Amino acid sequence: MAIKLGILDQSIAYAGQTTAEALANTVKLAQLAEALGYERFWVSEHHDSAQFAGSSPEVLIGYLLASTERIRIGSGGVMLQHYSPYKVAENFNVLASLAPGRVELGIGRAPGGLPRSTKALQWTDDSRTLSDKLAEVQAYISGPASEGHPLEGLKASPIPEQPADLYILGTSVSSAELAAERGLPYVFALFINNDPVAAKQAFETYRSRFASTGGSTPRSILALSVIAADSDEEAAELAGELKSVRVTLSSGKTVNVSTEEQAQEFARQAGESYTTEVRAADMTKGAKETVRSRIVELGRLYEVEEFIITTAVGEFEQRVRSFTLLKEALAEQVV
């Protein structure tokens, strides 16, 4: 089968840019993605950040749907542990009613920010796990709360003719288990956790434990950081020396950040001691032939035919060029 490509944009405000400019660039990229024939365009959720402008994917998705005509628009992802499943379902049911067949709801496990913003978002005590909340979202999106639920019969109005498609985003075996348990597509973010062993284990776990629901089958997607340029040398210069820093708090909680400074601040806000593991960030970079070869190789290694691409380096024009070259590189390519 031909490789399917989507884009994840993080609405990054680069040096000298306002957040309004960053969001305007996200709109332009969504329109470019549609013109180039990408399958989908997702936006991320980040909080309390001067660098990332996208704190409310639901709001941004609505604007992007109105600014495009055909491409599927979604979240990569909504951090469900912060929110009422009922309200998330309502938001996406409205979107799916406005743009039938074009809305996708990616659910993420990361906090989307440092402990301070997590505390602000989770303003009420809630003992439900992410798995519990996910089950509620699934129920609310397609109809009323199920029999036996404390809110049995409650509907997340409006009920769309074609609900948003759900995806689970993650970087670990536990997220793969959740996706398999719920019978949902699974997206592994290699650009966040670049451990190939962890990625392999996650996909194998997902496929082996997948619970078929309604005739559904496992659907594996790999999320990559990619920079394509006119030469390998130019791509390497654009990519620089990005790092991936895995923080492990004394409580055992882990999170991936980009710098040692972010790791220190995360631990300070959490009020815990910590250790870090610093690795070179996983980035697929090079001229068209180089990026095509690696993506095909990764597709065969992890047995995936769908990719979500993020490009977080370079000026806006350079990112536009990268997405254009990438689509050209993989036109008609199969794995």
C-alpha positions in Angstrom: 0.0 0.0 0.0 1.1 3.6 -0.6 2.4 5.5 2.4 -0.1 7.9 4.0 1.2 11.2 5.4 -0.3 13.6 7.9 1.1 16.7 9.6 1.3 17.6 13.3 1.9 21.3 13.8 2.8 22.7 17.2 2.1 26.4 16.5 5.6 27.4 17.5 6.4 31.1 18.0 10.0 31.4 16.9 12.3 34.2 17.9 10.9 37.6 16.9 7.4 36.1 16.2 4.2 36.9 18.1 1.8 34.0 19.0 -0.7 35.5 16.6 1.9 35.1 13.8 2.5 31.5 14.9 -1.2 30.7 14.8 -1.5 32.4 11.4 1.3 30.1 10.1 -0.6 27.1 11.4 -3.5 28.1 9.2 -1.3 28.5 6.2 0.3 25.1 6.8 -3.1 23.5 7.0 -4.0 25.0 3.7 -0.7 23.9 2.2 -1.2 20.4 3.5 -4.6 20.2 1.8 -3.2 21.6 -1.5 -0.3 19.0 -1.4 -2.7 16.1 -0.7 -1.7 15.2 2.9 -4.3 12.9 4.6 -4.7 14.9 7.8 -3.5 18.0 9.8 -3.3 17.8 13.6 -2.6 20.5 16.1 -1.0 20.1 19.6 -1.9 21.2 23.1 0.6 23.1 25.2 0.1 25.2 28.3 1.9 28.1 30.1 4.4 28.4 27.3 5.8 31.4 25.5 7.0 29.2 22.6 3.9 27.1 21.8 0.7 29.1 20.9 -1.7 26.2 20.7 -3.2 25.8 24.1 -6.8 25.0 22.9 -6.8 22.5 20.0 -10.6 22.5 19.9 -10.8 26.2 19.2 -8.0 26.0 16.6 -9.5 23.0 14.9 -12.8 24.9 14.4 -10.9 27.7 12.7 -8.9 25.3 10.5 -12.0 23.5 9.4 -13.5 26.8 8.2 -10.2 27.7 6.5 -10.0 24.4 4.5 -12.3 22.3 2.4 -11.4 18.6 2.4 -8.5 17.7 4.6 -9.2 15.9 7.9 -8.4 18.2 10.9 -7.7 16.9 14.4 -5.9 17.1 17.7 -2.5 15.7 18.4 -3.7 15.5 21.1 -6.2 16.6 23.7 -4.8 15.9 27.2 -7.8 14.2 28.5 -6.5 13.7 32.1 -7.2 17.4 32.6 -10.8 17.6 31.5 -14.3 16.4 31.8 -14.9 13.6 29.2 -18.4 15.0 28.7 -17.2 18.4 27.7 -14.5 17.0 25.4 -17.2 14.9 23.7 -19.5 17.9 23.4 -16.7 20.0 21.8 -15.8 17.4 19.2 -19.5 16.5 18.5 -20.1 20.2 17.6 -17.0 20.1 15.3 -18.0 16.8 13.7 -21.6 18.2 13.1 -20.1 21.3 11.4 -17.7 19.3 9.3 -18.9 15.7 8.9 -16.2 13.1 8.2 -13.3 15.6 8.6 -12.8 15.6 12.4 -10.3 13.5 14.3 -9.8 13.4 18.1 -6.3 12.3 19.2 -6.0 11.7 23.0 -2.6 12.3 24.6 -1.1 11.1 27.8 1.5 13.8 28.4 0.6 16.8 30.7 1.2 19.3 27.9 3.0 21.6 30.3 4.8 21.8 33.6 3.3 20.9 37.0 2.0 24.4 37.6 -0.3 24.4 34.5 -1.4 20.8 35.3 -2.5 22.0 38.8 -4.4 24.9 37.3 -6.2 22.7 34.7 -7.1 19.9 37.2 -8.9 22.3 39.5 -11.1 19.6 41.0 -10.3 16.3 42.5 -11.1 13.4 40.1 -10.1 9.8 41.0 -11.0 8.5 37.5 -8.0 7.1 35.5 -7.3 8.1 31.9 -8.7 4.7 30.8 -12.0 5.5 32.7 -12.2 8.9 31.0 -11.5 7.5 27.6 -14.3 5.0 28.0 -16.7 7.9 28.8 -15.6 9.9 25.8 -16.2 7.0 23.5 -19.7 6.5 25.0 -20.6 10.2 24.9 -19.4 10.8 21.3 -21.7 8.2 19.8 -24.7 8.5 22.2 -25.9 8.8 25.7 -24.1 7.6 28.8 -24.4 3.8 29.0 -26.7 1.8 31.3 -25.3 1.6 34.8 -23.3 4.9 34.5 -24.0 7.4 37.3 -25.2 9.8 34.6 -27.1 7.2 32.5 -28.9 8.7 29.6 -26.9 12.0 29.5 -26.2 13.1 25.9 -23.3 15.2 24.7 -25.3 17.4 22.3 -25.4 17.6 19.4 -25.0 13.9 18.4 -23.4 14.1 14.9 -24.2 11.8 12.1 -20.5 10.9 11.8 -18.7 11.3 15.1 -15.0 12.3 15.3 -12.5 9.4 14.8 -10.6 8.6 18.0 -6.9 8.0 18.2 -4.5 7.2 21.1 -1.2 9.0 21.1 1.7 7.8 23.3 5.3 7.0 23.8 5.2 3.8 25.8 3.8 0.3 26.2 1.2 1.5 28.6 -0.3 3.8 26.0 -0.3 1.0 23.5 -2.1 -1.2 25.9 -4.8 1.4 26.4 -5.3 1.8 22.6 -5.5 -2.0 22.2 -7.9 -2.3 25.1 -10.3 0.3 23.6 -9.9 -1.0 20.0 -8.6 2.4 18.8 -5.8 3.4 16.3 -2.5 4.0 18.0 0.1 6.7 17.3 3.6 6.3 18.7 5.6 9.6 18.9 9.1 8.7 18.0 10.0 12.4 17.9 9.4 12.4 21.7 10.6 9.0 22.8 13.3 8.0 20.3 14.1 4.6 21.9 13.6 2.1 19.1 13.2 -0.8 21.6 10.3 1.1 23.3 8.7 1.8 19.9 9.0 -1.8 18.8 7.6 -3.1 22.1 4.7 -0.6 22.0 3.6 -1.6 18.5 4.0 -5.3 19.1 2.0 -5.0 22.3 -0.7 -3.0 20.6 -1.2 -5.5 17.8 -1.1 -8.6 20.0 -3.6 -7.2 22.5 -5.9 -5.4 20.2 -9.6 -5.9 21.0 -11.6 -6.0 17.8 -14.7 -3.9 18.2 -17.3 -3.5 15.5 -15.1 -5.2 13.0 -12.2 -2.8 13.6 -8.6 -3.8 13.1 -5.3 -2.6 14.5 -4.1 0.6 12.9 -0.6 1.7 13.7 0.8 5.2 13.0 4.3 6.5 13.6 4.8 10.2 14.4 8.2 11.5 13.2 10.2 14.7 13.2 11.3 15.4 9.6 13.2 18.1 7.8 13.6 17.7 4.1 15.8 20.1 2.1 17.5 20.4 -1.3 20.6 18.6 0.1 21.6 16.5 3.0 24.0 19.3 4.1 21.3 21.9 4.1 18.9 19.6 6.1 21.7 18.9 8.7 22.3 22.6 9.1 18.6 23.3 9.7 18.3 20.4 12.1 21.1 21.6 14.3 21.8 19.5 17.4 18.4 19.1 19.0 18.3 16.9 22.2 15.7 14.7 23.9 15.9 14.8 27.7 14.0 12.1 29.6 13.3 13.2 33.2 12.6 10.6 35.9 11.3 12.1 39.1 11.9 10.4 42.5 8.2 9.3 42.5 8.9 7.3 39.4 7.0 9.6 37.0 8.8 10.2 33.7 8.4 12.9 31.0 10.3 13.9 27.9 11.5 17.5 27.4 13.8 19.3 25.1 16.5 20.8 27.4 18.2 20.3 30.7 16.8 23.6 31.8 13.2 22.4 31.1 14.0 19.2 33.1 15.2 21.3 36.1 12.1 23.5 36.0 9.8 20.5 35.7 11.4 18.9 38.8 11.3 22.3 40.7 7.6 22.7 40.1 6.9 19.1 41.0 8.9 19.5 44.2 10.9 16.3 43.6 14.4 15.2 43.0 15.2 13.9 39.6 17.6 12.3 37.1 17.9 12.8 33.4 18.9 10.8 30.3 20.1 13.0 27.4 20.0 11.7 23.9 20.2 13.2 20.4 16.7 13.9 19.2 15.4 11.5 16.6 15.0 13.5 13.4 14.7 12.2 9.8 16.6 14.7 7.8 18.1 15.1 4.3 17.4 15.5 0.7 14.3 13.8 -0.8 16.0 10.5 -1.5 17.5 10.4 2.0 14.2 11.1 3.9 12.3 8.7 1.6 14.7 5.9 2.3 14.5 6.3 6.1 10.8 6.6 6.2 10.4 3.4 4.1 12.9 1.7 6.4 11.0 2.8 9.5 7.7 1.7 7.9 9.1 -1.8 7.4 10.8 -1.9 10.9 7.6 -1.0 12.8 5.2 -2.4 10.2 3.4 0.9 9.7 2.0 2.5 6.5 0.8 5.8 8.1 3.0 8.6 9.4 2.3 11.9 11.2 5.1 14.4 10.4 6.2 17.3 12.5 8.8 19.9 11.5 9.9 22.1 14.4 13.0 23.7 13.0 13.7 26.4 10.4 11.9 29.5 9.3 8.3 29.2 8.1 9.4 29.2 4.5 11.8 26.4 5.2 9.1 24.3 6.8 6.8 24.9 3.9 9.7 23.7 1.6 10.3 20.7 3.8 6.6 19.5 3.7 6.5 20.1 -0.1 9.7 18.1 -0.7 8.5 15.3 1.6 5.2 14.9 -0.3 7.1 14.8 -3.6 9.6 12.3 -2.2 6.9 9.8 -1.1 4.5 10.2 -4.0 3.3 6.7 -4.9 5.9 5.2 -2.5 4.9 1.9 -0.9 6.2 0.0 2.1 
